[in-house]
Amino acid sequence: MNKKGQFFLIAAVLFCLAIFSITIHFNKLEERALLEDFQDLSQNYANEAPKVVNSAIEEGKDAEDNLDKFTEEFLNYARKKDPNIGFFYVYLDPSTGKLITKNFLQTGDTATIGDKTVFSENEETINKISLSMNPEEEFSLNVPTKVKNFDESYTKAIILESVNAPVWVEIGGIFYRVNPIGKNLNIIAKTSTPGVDSTTQIKIE
């Protein structure tokens, strides 16, 4: 091989190594940014959610309803930064003594608490819609519908037993110990992206 050919071969190898190193560096930066967004967004939600609950109680409004509306609005904002972020909360309503859980996690993130299964609001089911024009003609169509459009009991669970003792929440094979004693709001935040899978539990007095 002549010197000119060797020069071009070495240049090509160096060029490939430079591109490879830039790509690897970019991926690391992106992964770190995703984790930082998740932590920041989770903490922001944890800071604001109790204020929403306390404000509703002081004004004589439905704390759970206000918390749900706030969570939906917050996720509309948060998912612009982290499309995979979601929250699961456990709230002990001081006025009724009910332990209320709600699943705002992503599709597939089903939670189990006690003997109850709580599906994500984003979970989709396929439903058959039929229309009969006459006894001989029937049209049917399979339509995907989100679980939140059905009875709220699919995405929410109310537990009356053991509200004075810790309960366990299982999400994706991981168990979280939740202590509902007092006016506690417990939040489980989760995100999942290629190469990044992070969950955090936040307890708020």
C-alpha positions as CSV (number, residue, x, y, z in Angstrom):
1,M,0.0,0.0,0.0
2,N,1.4,3.4,-0.9
3,K,1.8,6.3,1.5
4,K,-1.2,8.2,0.1
5,G,-3.5,5.2,0.7
6,Q,-2.1,4.7,4.3
7,F,-2.8,8.4,5.0
8,F,-6.4,8.1,3.9
9,L,-6.9,4.9,5.9
10,I,-5.5,6.5,9.1
11,A,-7.6,9.6,8.5
12,A,-10.8,7.4,8.1
13,V,-10.0,5.5,11.4
14,L,-9.5,8.7,13.3
15,F,-12.7,10.2,11.9
16,C,-14.7,7.2,13.0
17,L,-13.2,7.3,16.5
18,A,-14.0,11.0,16.8
19,I,-17.6,10.4,15.8
20,F,-17.9,7.4,18.2
21,S,-16.5,9.4,21.1
22,I,-18.9,12.3,20.4
23,T,-21.9,10.0,20.3
24,I,-21.0,8.2,23.5
25,H,-20.5,11.6,25.3
26,F,-23.9,12.8,24.0
27,N,-25.7,9.7,25.3
28,K,-24.2,10.2,28.8
29,L,-25.2,13.8,28.9
30,E,-28.8,12.9,27.8
31,E,-29.1,10.2,30.4
32,R,-27.9,12.5,33.2
33,A,-30.3,15.2,32.1
34,L,-33.2,12.8,32.1
35,L,-32.4,11.7,35.7
36,E,-32.0,15.3,36.8
37,D,-35.4,16.2,35.2
38,F,-37.1,13.3,37.0
39,Q,-35.6,14.2,40.4
40,D,-36.5,17.9,40.0
41,L,-40.0,17.2,38.7
42,S,-40.7,14.7,41.5
43,Q,-39.6,17.1,44.2
44,N,-41.6,19.9,42.7
45,Y,-44.7,17.7,42.8
46,A,-43.9,16.6,46.3
47,N,-43.6,20.3,47.4
48,E,-46.9,21.4,45.8
49,A,-49.2,18.5,46.3
50,P,-49.5,18.9,50.1
51,K,-50.3,22.6,49.6
52,V,-53.2,21.7,47.3
53,V,-54.5,19.2,49.9
54,N,-54.2,21.6,52.8
55,S,-55.8,24.5,50.9
56,A,-58.8,22.3,49.9
57,I,-59.3,21.2,53.6
58,E,-59.1,24.8,54.8
59,E,-61.6,25.9,52.2
60,G,-64.0,23.0,52.9
61,K,-63.4,21.5,49.4
62,D,-62.9,17.9,48.3
63,A,-59.1,17.4,48.9
64,E,-59.0,14.2,46.8
65,D,-60.7,15.8,43.9
66,N,-58.4,18.9,44.0
67,L,-55.4,16.6,44.3
68,D,-56.4,14.6,41.2
69,K,-57.0,17.8,39.2
70,F,-53.6,19.2,40.3
71,T,-51.8,15.9,39.5
72,E,-53.3,15.8,35.9
73,E,-52.3,19.4,35.3
74,F,-48.8,18.9,36.7
75,L,-48.3,15.8,34.6
76,N,-49.3,17.7,31.4
77,Y,-46.5,20.0,32.2
78,A,-44.0,17.5,33.5
79,R,-44.3,15.1,30.6
80,K,-43.0,17.8,28.2
81,K,-39.7,17.3,30.0
82,D,-39.9,13.6,30.9
83,P,-42.6,11.9,28.8
84,N,-42.4,8.7,31.0
85,I,-42.9,10.3,34.5
86,G,-45.8,9.2,36.6
87,F,-47.1,9.3,40.2
88,F,-48.9,6.9,42.5
89,Y,-50.2,8.5,45.7
90,V,-51.5,7.1,49.0
91,Y,-53.5,9.6,50.9
92,L,-55.2,9.2,54.3
93,D,-58.3,11.4,54.3
94,P,-58.5,12.9,57.9
95,S,-62.2,13.6,57.6
96,T,-63.3,10.1,56.6
97,G,-60.4,7.9,57.8
98,K,-60.3,6.4,54.3
99,L,-57.0,5.4,52.8
100,I,-57.2,6.5,49.2
101,T,-54.8,5.4,46.4
102,K,-54.7,6.6,42.8
103,N,-52.5,5.5,39.9
104,F,-51.2,8.2,37.6
105,L,-48.3,6.1,36.4
106,Q,-47.6,5.1,32.8
107,T,-49.2,2.3,30.8
108,G,-48.3,-1.1,32.2
109,D,-47.4,0.2,35.6
110,T,-50.1,-1.6,37.6
111,A,-50.0,-1.3,41.3
112,T,-51.2,-3.8,43.9
113,I,-52.1,-2.8,47.5
114,G,-53.6,-5.4,49.7
115,D,-55.9,-7.5,47.6
116,K,-56.7,-4.6,45.3
117,T,-55.2,-4.0,41.8
118,V,-55.0,-0.4,40.7
119,F,-54.5,0.2,37.0
120,S,-52.8,3.2,35.4
121,E,-55.1,5.9,34.1
122,N,-53.2,5.6,30.8
123,E,-53.9,1.9,30.5
124,E,-55.8,1.1,27.3
125,T,-58.4,-1.7,26.7
126,I,-59.9,-2.9,23.5
127,N,-63.7,-2.6,23.5
128,K,-66.1,-3.9,20.9
129,I,-68.8,-1.5,19.7
130,S,-71.7,-3.0,17.8
131,L,-74.5,-1.2,15.9
132,S,-77.5,-3.2,14.6
133,M,-79.2,-1.6,11.6
134,N,-81.7,-4.5,11.3
135,P,-81.8,-8.2,12.4
136,E,-79.6,-9.1,9.4
137,E,-77.1,-6.3,9.5
138,E,-74.7,-5.6,12.4
139,F,-71.6,-3.5,12.3
140,S,-68.9,-3.9,14.9
141,L,-65.6,-2.1,15.6
142,N,-62.8,-2.7,18.1
143,V,-62.0,0.6,19.7
144,P,-59.1,1.3,22.2
145,T,-60.3,3.2,25.2
146,K,-58.3,4.4,28.3
147,V,-59.2,2.8,31.6
148,K,-59.8,6.3,33.1
149,N,-62.9,6.6,30.9
150,F,-64.5,3.7,32.8
151,D,-65.5,3.4,36.5
152,E,-62.9,5.1,38.7
153,S,-62.5,1.9,40.8
154,Y,-60.1,0.6,38.2
155,T,-57.5,3.4,38.8
156,K,-58.4,4.1,42.4
157,A,-58.6,2.0,45.6
158,I,-60.1,2.8,49.0
159,I,-58.9,0.8,51.9
160,L,-60.6,0.8,55.2
161,E,-58.6,-1.9,56.9
162,S,-55.2,-1.4,58.5
163,V,-55.2,2.4,58.1
164,N,-53.4,2.6,61.5
165,A,-50.6,0.3,60.3
166,P,-48.1,0.3,57.4
167,V,-49.3,-1.1,54.1
168,W,-47.3,-2.4,51.1
169,V,-47.6,-1.2,47.6
170,E,-46.2,-3.4,44.8
171,I,-45.3,-1.8,41.5
172,G,-43.3,-3.8,38.9
173,G,-42.1,-6.3,41.4
174,I,-40.8,-3.7,43.8
175,F,-42.5,-3.3,47.2
176,Y,-42.9,0.1,48.9
177,R,-43.7,0.3,52.6
178,V,-46.3,3.1,53.2
179,N,-47.2,4.4,56.6
180,P,-50.6,6.1,56.5
181,I,-50.7,7.1,60.2
182,G,-51.6,10.8,60.6
183,K,-52.3,13.1,57.8
184,N,-49.7,11.6,55.6
185,L,-49.5,11.9,51.8
186,N,-47.2,9.3,50.4
187,I,-46.0,9.6,46.8
188,I,-44.3,7.1,44.6
189,A,-42.7,8.7,41.5
190,K,-41.5,6.6,38.6
191,T,-39.9,7.1,35.2
192,S,-38.6,4.6,32.6
193,T,-36.7,5.3,29.4
194,P,-34.1,3.3,27.5
195,G,-31.1,3.0,29.8
196,V,-32.8,4.9,32.6
197,D,-35.3,3.4,35.1
198,S,-35.7,5.2,38.3
199,T,-38.3,5.2,41.2
200,T,-38.4,7.3,44.3
201,Q,-40.8,7.3,47.3
202,I,-41.6,10.6,49.0
203,K,-43.3,10.7,52.3
204,I,-44.9,14.0,53.3
205,E,-46.2,14.8,56.8
